[in-house]
Amino acid sequence: MIHSLTRRCGLAVALWLAVAGTALAAIDVNTADEAALTSLKGVGPATAKRIVEARGKGGPFKDAGDLAERVSGIGPKSVANLEQAGLTFGKVAAAPARAAGKPAPKSAPKATR
């Protein structure tokens, strides 16, 4: 009895971790293929195909608004849900801003022989 209960708990934890890991995985809309896009909750094969086709015709998506505007069937609410499910737009962290009036840092001196 205890062995069976322990086994069930172990399976439940493993299943929960698998689902949680999938939900937290980031999918970049600008690089993902149709299969990766369909792994997101709310994206079926037809939507994934429209996303890939729109990206092929118009280039990378700039942001959520651009995706909603260019792909039929996806509106602002859908994009917000997709972002919560892990959809990203390949954004790179912005460089830290310099204080006003402070010069840019000098580059490291080149090594001489």
ZAMARGU-4260 file (C-alpha; in steps of 0.2 Angstrom, whole numbers, plus 5000, padded with zeros to 4 digits):
<rodrens>
0) 5000/5000/5000 | 5014/5012/5005 | 5024/5008/4989 | 5009/5011/4978 | 5005/5028/4986
5) 5024/5033/4985 | 5024/5028/4967 | 5008/5038/4963 | 5015/5053/4971 | 5031/5051/4961
10) 5022/5050/4945 | 5011/5065/4950 | 5027/5076/4953 | 5035/5070/4937 | 5019/5075/4927
15) 5018/5092/4936 | 5036/5096/4932 | 5034/5091/4914 | 5019/5102/4912 | 5027/5116/4922
20) 5043/5115/4912 | 5033/5116/4895 | 5023/5131/4901 | 5039/5140/4906 | 5049/5136/4890
25) 5052/5152/4879 | 5047/5151/4861 | 5054/5164/4850 | 5041/5169/4837 | 5055/5174/4825
30) 5065/5158/4825 | 5052/5144/4829 | 5046/5132/4816 | 5028/5126/4815 | 5031/5112/4827
35) 5038/5123/4841 | 5024/5136/4839 | 5011/5122/4841 | 5018/5117/4858 | 5011/5134/4864
40) 4994/5133/4872 | 4982/5142/4860 | 4992/5139/4844 | 4986/5125/4833 | 4993/5119/4816
45) 4984/5132/4806 | 4989/5147/4817 | 5007/5141/4817 | 5007/5140/4798 | 5000/5158/4796
50) 5013/5164/4808 | 5027/5156/4799 | 5020/5162/4782 | 5018/5180/4788 | 5036/5180/4795
55) 5042/5173/4778 | 5033/5187/4769 | 5036/5202/4780 | 5052/5198/4790 | 5053/5196/4809
60) 5039/5202/4820 | 5044/5218/4830 | 5033/5215/4844 | 5016/5209/4850 | 5006/5222/4840
65) 5015/5218/4824 | 5011/5200/4826 | 4992/5204/4830 | 4992/5215/4815 | 5000/5204/4802
70) 4993/5187/4807 | 4974/5184/4804 | 4965/5176/4818 | 4977/5183/4831 | 4972/5199/4841
75) 4979/5208/4855 | 4971/5197/4868 | 4977/5181/4860 | 4995/5188/4859 | 4994/5193/4877
80) 4989/5175/4881 | 5003/5168/4870 | 5016/5179/4879 | 5010/5172/4896 | 5012/5154/4888
85) 5030/5158/4883 | 5030/5167/4867 | 5044/5179/4865 | 5050/5191/4851 | 5068/5189/4852
90) 5071/5205/4861 | 5089/5208/4868 | 5092/5217/4884 | 5095/5235/4882 | 5112/5242/4886
95) 5113/5252/4902 | 5110/5270/4899 | 5124/5282/4903 | 5122/5296/4915 | 5119/5313/4906
100) 5135/5322/4902 | 5145/5307/4906 | 5157/5302/4891 | 5156/5284/4884 | 5169/5273/4892
105) 5186/5271/4883 | 5190/5255/4874 | 5203/5244/4882 | 5221/5248/4875 | 5227/5236/4861
110) 5241/5225/4865 | 5258/5229/4858 | 5272/5217/4853
</rodrens>
